[in-house]
């Protein structure tokens, strides 16, 4: 595979799969995709309810861990990233959230010209095939199927009703005009299968003669002639190979691997590169900085009625669920079980939601371990716009050495205050009449955890990553010393090199990251091909009319 292509894409994840499809679509350009992982066709990936398995399997996950987090009791946190066709879209929770309109307007204010909500909305529509979304706000003929669960379990509706009883609005489509409120959660599931970026974008393009996909290919570094990227050096089967790029190299390797590849290629903070034994090609201090994520805790309750999913966790029940899915792609195996949710504001004076809820009709860890005895349910909750920032830094010239990953979670004291507030608001929701029939004792944090100090200790010990790393190749104006790419996704200060994945987000969006990552691939493709961007939208999002004076 020592060859020459117009475009060389590193990574077949959410944005990479989109780019592979769009750049090869008209047949005018040759495209190579390098993916370190292998096939995504195993049942652990394609079966939606098996979501806890692939992110804990070395076959599909890079296996990264953070450095000890000082404000989380010194814990080393897992940082799963997809090492498989489809990347993290093949191991994620299949939750579909665009983000709030104001997130993207903030991107524009931070220097990402042309990435305001009016600019990105047409790209969200282009990629979507929405089933049940708000008319006029959603795409209906794109490659990405977006569906809703059957809501058969009564606990789903009880959670939404409880939110409404607590004074919060309802929303028929949080990806439409109104994000704020309680309602049904959307899924990237279609025909009972995970509808990953690989299924939606990459696989339909793989029959094209101008698209080449190479798996088990691990990128080592970007190749340069002076300051122009001309290809990628990669390793496959113990052999070091080169793929030449006649036009451009595009990194779509994740918020962990994209900055690591830049650093291994000599692009980054010269001080850190020199300390790692890497010659500095271009001093760009923002590379690897601005690392963001969402943290969440689970508030778990006993369920007095035998209706939760905990009754389906035995080996016999799991076997029946698996058999039904294998034969018919239906039943409890065909959902991610996150079927209702909420986006709310934490207090008056906050313009748009800064808290997200995932509701699950079971009391169980996200990795599938430690199921609570008996029946239960839980809400995952956390602040969406935490202030703490971390970094990803290469510490060795060995291209395969894992980088240092440090999120610096909860370093800003305001983040902890927001988190404690999240716990108290959640307890209030669970005390509403709609939950009275179901709510038993509080399993976690526990009825004895009441003071701010006790809740804080619980959060430091039990908060988990929502697995939304982003921001490490920040998009901004060319004169912004913290920016890594410009609004065309071009790496600032060099030629022929772009980054297009969640690493370029200037600010983490309000929700899960798969949808904005896919949108980034869609929009970046037009920039790369020199196409006129889609016409901006004039649709205005709903903002709570009393947001300045009321929390709900």
N, C-alpha and C positions, 0 to 999 in steps of 0.2 A: 504493500500500500504506500510505498514511496511514490507519491503522485502529485498532480497539480490540479487545483480546483479554483473556481471563482471565489467561493466562500467556504471557510472552514469554521464550523461551529463546535465548540467544546461543551458537551452536555446535552442530553436528550430529555431534560426535565420539562417543567411547565413552559417556560419561555423558549427553551431550545427546540422542543417539538413543534411549537407554533412557527418559529423561524424556519425550521427545516421545511415545513409545508409551504409557507408563503414565499420563501425565496426560490423554491423550485417550481412554483405553481405554473408559471407561464412557459416553462421549458427553455428559457433563454440563458439560464445560468447553471453551472455545475456546482453542486453543494455536497460537502462532506460533513458528516456528523460523527464525532468521536465520543463514545460512551464507555466508561470504565466497567459498568455493570453488564449484566446479561439479560436474558429473556424475562418478560413480565407475565408469562402465561400460567404460572402456578396458581392453584386455587387459593392459597393464602393471600394473594394479591387481588385476584378477580372477584372473590367472594366478599361482599361489603362488610359483613359482620365479623370477618376474621381480621379486622384492621389492626388489632393489637399485636398480631404475629409478625408481619414483615418488618416493622420498625425495630424489632428485637432480634432479627436474624442477620448474621454477618453476610449472608448471601445478598441481601438487599440493602443493607445499611452500612454507611461508612464507619460507624462505630465511634464517632468523636465524643469526647467528654471535655467539660470545662476544666480550667484550673480551679482550685478551691475558692469558693465564693465566700468572702469574709463576712458578708451580711446575711448569709444563709447558713450559719453555723459551720462554715468551712466545708460544706458539701461540694463534691464534684458532681455536676449535673450532666445528664445525658443530652447529647445534641444529635438526634437522628437526622440523617440526610440520605435521600434515596440514591442507591448505587444500583440502578436497574433502568431499563427502558421506561420512560415516563418520569424518572427521577423521583422527587418527593411526592409528586401527584400519584405515584403508585404505592406509597406507603402511608399517606396521610389519612385524616378522618373523613375525607370526602365532603366536608362542609363548604358551602359556596356562599361567600360574602364579598360583594364588590368593595365595601368600605363606604364611608359617608362622603357625600359630595364635598363637604368642607375639608376633608383630608386632602383632596387633590387641589383644591383652591389654595391650601396652605403650601403644597408643593410649589405651586406657581409663585407664591409670595416669597418662597425661599430661593428662588432663582431658576426653577425648572420651567422656563417659558414654554408655553404650548402644552403643558400637562395639567392645566386646570380642569375642573369637572366638565365644563362645556366641551373641552377637547377630548377627554378620555371616554365620555359617555358613548359616543358613536362607535368606539372600538369595543366596549363591552357589548353593545348591541350586535356588532358584527360577528362576535364569536359565539353568542348564545343561541341555543334552541330551547327557549324557556317553556316549560309545561306548567301553566297555572300562574304565571307572573302577571304583573299589572300591565294592561294593554297600553301601548304607546311608550312605555318606559323600558320594555324588554325586547331583546332580539328573539326571533322565532324561526330563523332558518340557518343559523350558524352550526358549526360542527360540534359544539359542546352542549350536550343534553344536560339540562338542569331541572331536577324533579323535586317532588315532595313526598314525604313518607305517608303511609296509610293512616297514621294516627289512631291505630286500633286500641292501643293501651289507654285506659281512662286517665292515667296519671299525666299524660301529655296535656290534655284539655284542662285538667285541674290546675296545672301550673299556670297556664295562660289565664284562666279565670281568676286565679289568686292575684296575679299581677294587676288585672283590671280592678279587682276589689280593693287593691292597695292604692288605687288612684292613677295608675299608669295608663297610657293609651294603648289601644290595640292597633296592629298594623297588618294589613292583608299581604303586604309584600315589602319586606325591609330592604330589598334590592330595587325597589321602585322609588316613588316620590318620597315616601316616609320610612326612614329607617327606624326612628324612635318608636318603641313600644314592644308589646308581647305578641307573638304569633308563631306560625309554622316556620320551621327551618328548612332551607333548601340543600339539596344534595347533588353531587356529581355522580349519579347512579342512573344507568339506563339498561332496560331489559334485564334487571336483576344483577347487573355486573357493575363493577367500578368503572366509571367513565373517565379514565385518566387522560392526561395529555397525549399519551402514547396511543390510546384507543381513538381519541377524537381527532388528532392531528397527524401523528407520525405514521401510524399504520396505513392510513389511506394514501399517504404520499410515497410509501416505500416501493411501489411498483414503477415509479418514474425512472426512466433511464438516466436522468441527470441528477439523481439523488443517491448518494452512497452512504450507508451506515456501517460503521465498524464498531463492534462491541469488544469488550475486554481490552480496550485501548485506553491507557492511562496517560493523560497529558503530563509532560514534564515541564515545559516552558514554551513561551511564545518566542519565535525566531524573529530577529530583527536584522535589517541592513540599515546602518546608522540609526535613525529613529523611526523607521517605517517597519511595521509588522509585515512579514512575508510568509509566515507559516507557523506550524506547531510541531514541536518535537514531542513524540509520544512513545510509549513502550507497550509492546504487545507480544505475549509469549516469550518474554525474555529478550526480545530484539528491539533495539532503539531505531525508530523510523521517523521520517519527516513527511509532513503533508504541507505542500506549498499553497499559498493563497494568492491568486492573481489580483483579487480585489481587496478582500478584508478578512480578518480573523475576528470572530465574535465569541466572547466568553459568556456562556449561560450556564455556569457550573455551580451556582448557589452562592449565598451570602458568606459561606465559609471558603469554598474552593476558588471562587473568582478572585478575591483579593489575594489568596495564597498563590495562585498562578501568576498574578501580576508581580508579586514580591519575588517569586522564584525567577521571574524574567528580568529583574532589575528595576522594576517600577514600584516606587513606594518611598517611605521615609529613609533617606540615605543613612541616617544614624543607625536605624534598626537593621537595614540591609547589610551595612558594613560589619555590624556585630555578629550577624549570622554568616559572614563569609561570602556574601553575594556582592558582586560588583554592581554599583549603581549606574543604570543606564539613564534614568530620568527620576529626579527627586520630585515625588508627588506625595506630600505628607498625609493626605487624607486616606490613602489606601489602607484598608483594614480598620479604620477608626469608625466612630458613630454606630457601633454595633447595638442594635435594639432587639427587643423580644417582648412577648406578652407572658406574664406569669399568671397562674390561676391556682385557686384552692378548691377543694370539693367540700361542700357542706352536705353531709350524708344524714339521712333520716331513716329510722325504722318505718316500715309500712305495715299498718294494722290489717290491711286487706291483702289476701294472697294473690296480688295481681302483678307484681313486679317481675322483671326479667330474672331475678335471682332464682326463681323456680325453674329456670331453663338452663342452668349452668352445670347440671350433672352430665356424666359421660353419655348416658342413654339419650337424654334430651338433646345434647349437642350432636349426637349421631343422627338422630331423626332430622334435626334442622339442616345438617350438612347434606343428608340424602335428598331432602326436598329441594335444596338449592341445586344440587348436582343434576337432578332429573328435570326440574321445572323452572329453575332460577327465580323461585318465589319463597315466601314465608319469612321467618325471622332471619334467615341468612342473607336476604336480599336488601337489607337496610343497614345503615350505620348506627341506628338507634338514637341518633340526635335529631329528633323530629320537631321539637319546639324550642324556642329560644327567646331572648329579649335583648334589647339595646336601650339603656336608660341613662339619664343624666344624674350625676352624683349630687348635685346641689343647684340652687338657683344661681344664675349668672354664668353657667356653662351653656354655651350655645347649642351644642349637639352632643349626642351620647358619648360618654367616656367609660361606660361599664358594659360588658357583654356577658350574657348568660348562655350556657349550653345546658339543657336539661336532659337527664338520663333516667329512665324508669328502672334503675337498678342501683345498688350500692356496691361499687366495684372500682378498682383502680383503672386508669386509662390503659395500662399495659396488660390488663386482664387478670392481674394477680390480686390476692387478698380480698376475695369476695366476702362481704359481711354475712354473718349467719342469719338465716331467715330472709324475710323480704325487706326491701328498702328502695330508696330513690335518692338522687343527688342532683345538685346544681353546681356546675363549674362556673366560677366567677373571678373576675380580676379587673383591675384598672387597665384601660386601653392606651393611655398616653403617659406612660411612666417617664420620668425625667432622666433616670440613670442611663449612662452610656458605657459601652465596653469596647473591646477591640479583638481583632484576629491578627496575629503576628507570626510570621515565619521566623524560626530561631535557628535554622540549619540550612546549609546549601544542599542538603539531600532533598531532592524534589519530592520524595515520598514520605518524608518525616511529617508527622501530624503537627499542625500549627498550634500555638498557644491560643486558646479561646477563653476569653474572660468577659462575661457580661456585666460584671459589677452590679448585679441585681440589688435593688433596695439601698443603694449608696446614698441617694437623695432622701432625706427624712420625710419629705412630702409624699413619696411613693408609699411608705408604710402607713401614713395617715389615711391615704386613699384606700389602701387595702383593708384596713380595719373598718372603714366606713362601708366597704363592699360587704363584709361579713354581717354587719348590723342590718343593712338593708335587706339582705337575703333572709335573715331570720324573720324579719317583719313580713316578708312575702309568704313564708311558710306558715305564719300564724293566721293567715286569712281563712275565712269560712270554707272556701273551696277545697282547702287541704285538710280540714278537720277530720273528715272521714278516714283519711289515709295516714296522717302524721302521728307517729309514735314518738319515742324518745330520740333525741339527737345523738347520733353515733359519733359524728365528727363535726366540729371540734369537741362537742360534749357540753352538757348543761352546766358543768362547773367552770367552763371557760367563758367568763363574762367581762372581766376588766380589760381595759385597753392593753395592759401589760400582758395579760394571759393570752389575749387574741394575737398580740404581736409575736409572742413566743411560738404559738401554734403556726403562724404564717412562716416564720423563719425555718421551722422544722419540716413543714409539710407542703409549702408552695411548690408547684411543679411548673416547668416550662410548658407553654402551649405549642412549642416547636415552631415559632415564627421568627427565626433570625432574619435580619434585614439591615440595610443601611451602610454596609461596609465599603461600597464604591459610590458614595453619595453623588447624586445628580445635582448640578447647580451651574451658576454662571462661571465663565472661564476665568474671571478674576477673583473667584471665591477660593481662598487658600485651602479650604477644607473639602472642596469638590474634587471628584475623581473623573466623572464624565460630564460632558455638556448636555444640553437638552436634546441633541441628536444621538445621544448614547456613545459619543466618541470619547475615548480616553484623552484627557487634556494633556497636550504637550508632545504627543506622538501621532503618527499617521497610520491608517490602515487597521486600527484596532478599536473595537467597541465592546461594551459590556451591556447585557440586557437580561436582567433577572432581578430578584428581590433585593440584591445588594445595592441597586441604584436608588432605592426609595429614600428621599430626603427625610421623611417622617413615616413611621410605621402606620399603616392604615388602621381604621377602626373595625377590626374583624380579622378573620382568617385570611391567609396570604395567597392561597392558590389562585383566586379570581384576579386580583391585581397583577400577579405574576404572568398569567396568561395574557392579560390585556397589554402588559409591557412588551411581550413578544409580538403581539399584533401591531402595536403602534411602531415599535422599533423596526419591524419589517418594512413599513412604508418609508421610514427615514433612510434605511439602508438602500432601498431600491430607488430613492429619489422621487418617490411619488408625492403628489399633492396630498397633504393630510385630509382625512375625512372632514367634511364641513362641521364646524362647531354647533352644538345643540343650544337651543334657547330655552330648554326646559329648566324650571326652577324647583329645587328640592323643598320639601316641607320642613319648616323649622317651627318648633313649638312657639305659638304667639306670645306666651308669657314667660319665655325662658329667662328673662332678666330678673324676674321676681318670684318665680315658682320652680320647684324641682320636679313637679309632676302635675 
